[in-house]
Amino acid sequence: MGKNNALLDEATINAAVAGESWAVDKVVEHYSDEINRLCTIEKKQPNGSIKKIVDEDMRQAITMKLIESLSSFDAE
């Protein structure tokens, strides 16, 4: 999860489901570490070493899917 393991509060979740931009931003930030972890790939460098990088296209796709999913979340 995000910067800490605390759960998001109910008011933030309800506001995010309602489309409030501040709340959507808070949800995305909460899951940013996990999204980055899922999108980390190993890329071979010219010298033969392996470098771990975050695949930006994949990160954007997962973030957009999270945002799109908020509107169908049943908060009740």
C-alpha positions in Angstrom: 0.0 0.0 0.0 1.0 3.7 0.1 3.3 5.4 2.4 1.9 3.6 5.4 -0.3 0.6 6.1 -3.2 2.6 7.4 -6.6 2.2 5.6 -8.2 5.0 3.9 -11.0 6.6 5.9 -14.6 6.1 4.9 -15.2 9.8 4.1 -12.3 9.7 1.6 -13.5 6.5 0.0 -17.0 7.9 -0.4 -15.7 11.1 -1.8 -13.5 9.3 -4.3 -16.5 7.1 -5.4 -18.4 10.4 -5.9 -15.6 11.7 -8.1 -14.1 14.3 -5.8 -10.7 15.0 -7.3 -8.9 15.5 -3.9 -10.1 12.1 -2.8 -9.3 10.3 -6.1 -5.7 11.8 -5.7 -5.5 10.5 -2.2 -6.6 7.0 -3.3 -4.0 7.0 -6.1 -1.3 8.2 -3.7 -2.3 5.5 -1.1 -1.7 2.8 -3.7 1.3 4.4 -5.5 3.9 2.2 -3.9 2.1 -1.0 -4.8 1.4 0.2 -8.3 5.1 1.0 -8.8 6.1 -2.4 -7.4 3.7 -4.1 -9.8 5.1 -2.1 -12.7 8.8 -2.6 -12.0 10.6 -4.4 -14.8 14.2 -5.5 -15.3 15.9 -3.9 -18.3 19.2 -5.1 -19.6 21.7 -2.2 -20.0 24.3 -1.9 -22.8 27.1 -3.1 -20.4 25.1 -6.3 -19.6 23.9 -5.2 -16.2 20.3 -5.3 -15.2 18.5 -2.2 -14.0 15.1 -2.2 -12.4 12.8 0.5 -13.7 9.1 1.4 -13.4 7.4 0.9 -16.7 5.6 4.2 -17.1 3.0 3.0 -19.6 2.1 0.2 -17.3 1.9 2.5 -14.3 -0.4 4.9 -16.1 -2.6 2.1 -17.3 -3.0 0.6 -13.8 -3.6 4.1 -12.3 -6.3 4.8 -14.9 -7.9 1.4 -14.3 -8.0 2.2 -10.5 -9.6 5.6 -11.2 -12.1 4.1 -13.6 -13.0 1.4 -11.0 -13.8 3.9 -8.3 -17.1 4.9 -9.9 -18.4 1.3 -9.8 -17.2 0.7 -6.2 -20.1 -0.1 -3.9 -19.2 1.8 -0.7 -22.2 0.6 1.2 
